[in-house]
Amino acid sequence: MNTFQEISRRLRYGLIIQTLLSLLGKLGFYMTPFYVHLEGNFGQDCDDLSEGFAECEALFLGPREMKTIAELPYRKESKEELLIRLDEGKKCFAVKCNGDLAAFTWCDFERCNSSLYSFKLEENEAYLFDAYTLIPFRGRKIAPYLRCKCYQALEALGINKFYSITLYFNEPAVRFKKKLHARPIMLAIHMRLFKKWRWTWKIKSYNSPIDEKL
């Protein structure tokens, strides 16, 4: 089987599975497969990703910027909800280019707070979530740069393990994690019946350091 045939087979297989999951969802049974990834610089220098970002700065955002984030297209959280995140101890790390907000991601230091999977974090761990690149800056490879600078900023705070959750069928997100050299440590499926009962089933562990947390 050549490469094209293999890609075609995987696409067909993925579409069939997604169709079945969609049909089950209509019956009240929701299944969402996902990865838990371990991220980090893994020896990569952010300077390797900095081309084109000479006029950009990476920093943690404060309460004043929450209004700007809340008013962005396709954002669901209100300014008040974002301020609550900050009050809870979460941080929003961003890249600004020429003073304009370009991209950001949120960091939780207490828990992996995904609706799919949740576990308590250690003092040296963070959960990265809700990453967003503003429309004018998409296609400029700013997301890897943001991620790399975020790792550096968190490492300065004593955080050296970074977790994220990636939907199995979100091909762009999976490719992005591969570009980051992020390591899948667990493949699992979250199941929900009638939006009431929830449970998570681990499918595969990749020498996971969080087995005991599941």
C-alpha positions as CSV (number, residue, x, y, z in Angstrom):
1,M,0.0,0.0,0.0
2,N,1.5,3.3,-1.0
3,T,1.4,6.5,1.1
4,F,-1.6,8.0,-0.8
5,Q,-3.6,4.8,-0.3
6,E,-2.7,4.7,3.4
7,I,-3.7,8.3,3.9
8,S,-7.0,7.7,2.1
9,R,-7.7,4.6,4.2
10,R,-7.1,6.5,7.4
11,L,-9.3,9.4,6.3
12,R,-12.1,7.0,5.4
13,Y,-11.7,5.2,8.7
14,G,-11.7,8.4,10.7
15,L,-14.8,9.7,8.9
16,I,-16.7,6.5,9.5
17,I,-15.9,6.6,13.2
18,Q,-16.8,10.2,13.5
19,T,-20.1,9.5,11.8
20,L,-20.9,6.7,14.2
21,L,-20.0,8.9,17.2
22,S,-22.3,11.6,15.8
23,L,-25.2,9.1,15.5
24,L,-24.6,7.9,19.1
25,G,-24.6,11.5,20.2
26,K,-28.1,12.0,18.8
27,L,-29.2,9.0,20.9
28,G,-27.8,10.7,24.0
29,F,-24.5,8.7,24.3
30,Y,-21.5,10.9,23.7
31,M,-18.0,9.5,23.2
32,T,-15.0,11.8,22.7
33,P,-11.5,10.2,22.2
34,F,-8.6,12.4,23.2
35,Y,-4.9,12.5,24.0
36,V,-3.1,13.8,27.0
37,H,0.1,15.4,25.9
38,L,3.3,16.2,27.8
39,E,4.8,19.4,26.4
40,G,8.1,21.3,26.8
41,N,11.0,22.8,24.9
42,F,12.8,19.4,25.0
43,G,16.0,21.2,24.1
44,Q,14.6,23.5,21.4
45,D,15.7,27.1,21.5
46,C,12.9,29.7,21.1
47,D,15.3,31.7,18.9
48,D,14.8,29.1,16.2
49,L,11.2,30.1,16.1
50,S,11.6,33.8,16.4
51,E,12.1,34.8,12.8
52,G,9.5,37.4,11.9
53,F,8.7,38.2,15.5
54,A,11.4,40.9,16.2
55,E,8.7,43.4,17.0
56,C,6.9,41.1,19.3
57,E,7.0,40.6,23.1
58,A,5.8,37.7,25.2
59,L,4.2,38.4,28.6
60,F,1.6,37.5,31.1
61,L,-1.6,39.5,30.7
62,G,-3.4,41.3,33.5
63,P,-7.0,42.2,34.3
64,R,-7.0,45.2,31.9
65,E,-6.6,43.0,28.8
66,M,-9.5,40.7,29.7
67,K,-12.0,43.1,28.0
68,T,-10.0,42.8,24.8
69,I,-10.0,39.0,24.9
70,A,-13.8,38.8,25.7
71,E,-14.6,41.0,22.7
72,L,-12.7,38.8,20.2
73,P,-14.6,36.9,17.5
74,Y,-15.8,33.4,18.4
75,R,-14.9,33.9,22.1
76,K,-17.6,32.7,24.5
77,E,-16.2,33.9,27.9
78,S,-17.3,37.2,29.2
79,K,-14.9,39.7,30.7
80,E,-16.2,38.8,34.2
81,E,-15.6,35.1,33.6
82,L,-12.0,35.8,32.5
83,L,-11.4,37.9,35.5
84,I,-12.6,35.0,37.7
85,R,-9.9,32.9,36.0
86,L,-7.2,35.3,37.1
87,D,-8.7,35.5,40.6
88,E,-8.5,31.7,40.8
89,G,-4.7,31.9,40.2
90,K,-4.7,31.0,36.5
91,K,-2.5,33.0,34.2
92,C,-2.9,34.2,30.6
93,F,0.3,34.2,28.6
94,A,0.4,36.1,25.3
95,V,2.4,37.5,22.4
96,K,1.9,41.1,21.4
97,C,3.2,42.4,18.1
98,N,3.8,46.1,17.8
99,G,1.6,46.5,20.8
100,D,-1.3,44.5,19.3
101,L,-2.5,41.2,20.9
102,A,-1.6,38.4,18.5
103,A,-2.1,35.1,20.4
104,F,-2.5,33.8,23.9
105,T,-3.0,30.7,26.0
106,W,-4.2,30.0,29.5
107,C,-2.3,28.2,32.2
108,D,-3.8,26.4,35.2
109,F,-1.5,25.5,38.1
110,E,-4.1,23.6,40.3
111,R,-5.7,21.1,38.0
112,C,-6.0,19.8,34.5
113,N,-9.5,21.4,34.3
114,S,-10.8,19.9,31.1
115,S,-14.4,18.7,31.0
116,L,-13.0,15.5,29.4
117,Y,-10.5,14.6,32.0
118,S,-9.3,16.2,35.3
119,F,-6.5,15.6,37.7
120,K,-4.7,17.6,40.4
121,L,-1.3,19.1,39.4
122,E,1.9,19.0,41.4
123,E,3.8,22.2,42.3
124,N,6.0,22.0,39.2
125,E,3.2,21.3,36.8
126,A,0.8,23.3,34.6
127,Y,-2.1,22.6,32.4
128,L,-2.1,24.6,29.1
129,F,-5.6,25.3,27.6
130,D,-7.7,27.7,25.6
131,A,-5.0,28.7,23.1
132,Y,-6.2,31.3,20.6
133,T,-4.5,33.1,17.7
134,L,-6.1,36.3,16.5
135,I,-7.3,36.2,12.8
136,P,-4.8,38.7,11.4
137,F,-1.9,36.7,12.8
138,R,-3.0,33.2,11.6
139,G,-0.7,31.4,9.1
140,R,2.4,33.1,10.5
141,K,3.6,30.3,12.7
142,I,3.1,32.4,15.8
143,A,1.4,29.5,17.8
144,P,4.7,27.5,18.2
145,Y,6.5,30.7,19.1
146,L,3.9,31.5,21.7
147,R,4.1,28.0,23.2
148,C,7.9,28.0,23.3
149,K,8.0,31.4,25.1
150,C,5.3,30.2,27.5
151,Y,7.4,27.2,28.4
152,Q,10.3,29.5,29.2
153,A,8.2,31.9,31.3
154,L,6.8,29.1,33.3
155,E,10.1,27.4,33.8
156,A,11.3,30.7,35.3
157,L,8.5,30.2,37.9
158,G,9.7,26.7,38.7
159,I,7.2,24.9,36.4
160,N,8.8,22.2,34.2
161,K,6.0,19.9,33.3
162,F,3.2,21.0,30.9
163,Y,0.1,19.1,30.1
164,S,-2.5,19.6,27.4
165,I,-5.5,17.7,26.0
166,T,-6.0,17.2,22.3
167,L,-9.1,15.8,20.6
168,Y,-8.2,12.6,18.7
169,F,-10.0,13.7,15.5
170,N,-8.8,17.3,15.6
171,E,-6.1,16.7,12.9
172,P,-4.7,20.3,12.9
173,A,-4.3,20.2,16.6
174,V,-2.6,16.8,16.5
175,R,-0.2,18.0,13.8
176,F,0.5,21.1,15.8
177,K,1.5,19.0,18.9
178,K,3.8,16.9,16.7
179,K,5.5,20.0,15.4
180,L,6.0,21.0,19.1
181,H,7.5,17.5,19.7
182,A,4.9,17.1,22.4
183,R,4.7,13.5,23.7
184,P,1.4,11.7,23.9
185,I,1.3,10.0,27.3
186,M,-2.3,8.7,27.3
187,L,-5.1,8.0,24.8
188,A,-8.5,7.9,26.4
189,I,-12.2,8.2,25.6
190,H,-14.6,10.3,27.6
191,M,-18.2,9.0,27.6
192,R,-21.3,10.8,28.6
193,L,-24.9,9.4,28.8
194,F,-27.8,11.8,28.5
195,K,-25.6,14.8,29.6
196,K,-25.8,13.4,33.1
197,W,-23.5,10.5,33.7
198,R,-19.8,10.8,32.8
199,W,-16.8,8.5,32.9
200,T,-13.4,8.2,31.3
201,W,-11.8,5.0,30.0
202,K,-8.1,4.9,29.3
203,I,-7.3,3.1,26.0
204,K,-3.6,3.3,25.9
205,S,-0.7,4.6,28.1
206,Y,2.6,5.7,26.7
207,N,4.8,5.3,29.7
208,S,2.5,7.8,31.4
209,P,3.7,9.6,34.5
210,I,0.1,10.3,35.4
211,D,-1.3,6.7,35.5
212,E,-2.0,7.0,39.2
213,K,-4.1,10.1,38.6
214,L,-6.6,8.5,36.3
